[in-house]
Amino acid sequence: MTKSITSTSRRRFLGGVGAAAGVAAATSSVPTRFAIGQQAKIKVGILLPYTGTFAALGHNITDAMKLAINQAGGKLGGREIEYIAVDSEADPAKATANTNKLVVGSKVDVITGPVHSGVAAAMVKITREEETLTVISNAGAGAATGEMCAPNIFRTSFTNWQPAFPCGSVVLKDGHKRVVMMYWKYAAGFEFAGGFRDSFVPGGGTVMKEIQVDFPNVEFQAHLTEIAALKPDAVYVFFAGGGAAKFVKDYHAAGIKIPLYGSGFLTDGVLQAQDEAAVGIKTTLHYANDLDNPANKKFRADFKAATNRDADVYAVQGYDTGTFLVQAYAAVNGDTGAKKQIIAAMEKATIDSPRGKFTFSKAHNPIQNIYLRQVKAPGQEVFLGVAHEALADPAKGCKMA
Ligand code: PHB
């Protein structure tokens, strides 16, 4: 039976006008709009950085998303796919124009990405208004599944608060009471600092100083001198991609022996480049390379075979985005107009992820384990344990939650 959606307005769909009614009306032999539209390719928009400090992140997310879809037959709900990628440059100033290229210009059926929280803020503002299906495959901006949450907006990655929150308790357990924080001065940095504080300060810790660095600046030397002079028990940082590689090398080269903590983005994807400088670093994240589950083992081997690169958390998020899209469109046989049913399928989805199985909160963000990892030798980071099991973001301000 061919499915048909007869509503004329996307808004009315999300408002509850029944896809079911459309399906019931689809028994006539007259070709329906969907039957004709089904020939068309599904347009998957990708807004990710392919240049700048986050370039490697964008490539891993993209390649792993395509890998998951290719492994499922290379189609979504039986339809061919047209990928339309735009280089976000991780630049919030260009984010509105770049999102509009995909949403208004290319009229994509779904948009995925970005990496940078500032880009996500601009993207979500548009896709919320336009009701374009959105799957955030990295950026942790709390607002996207907080005050800006919407039925059509999902995230397969994390909120910045999620990997940060358990780390405050880890640092206290390790016996460190006075901490200096250092992070890029934009939404993600503020939210990582906030998540850390949320467990560290009530647990009895003191934040001596928060050092903020303009994004994507990597001039760390003067700040490292200041840290050495402050003599905290530990240092907690948020940097990622090229910036994280440089920070860790600079910290080591400065001869600072103060224990270094961070979100796992400090080492993921850059561990080889950091070499011996990273040894000893402890981080918390929703993934660890050596997680002992079959999905992870298969994924790491498949990603390596497909790209000749080692998988990292970004690849995992891309892969899970691909799996999520496969499941969502399979539920409606590729009928991109059946938005209400697509959303219902997405809300119910369980993703058998390399990070471990996860489901979505009412705010459409993963409920997931946060793992503690430590770099034990150059290029070798190991899983130490679960820092927080099945952690949901508080989703402050989300009316759906
Ligand atoms: C963000 O801006 O939300 C962001 C960027 C890079 C990361 C994590 C979060 O690795």
Boltz pocket constraint, residues with backbone or C-beta under 6 A from the ligand:
constraints:
  - pocket:
      binder: B
      contacts: [[A, 115], [A, 116], [A, 117], [A, 118], [A, 138], [A, 139], [A, 140], [A, 141], [A, 160], [A, 188], [A, 239], [A, 240], [A, 241], [A, 265]]
      max_distance: 6.0
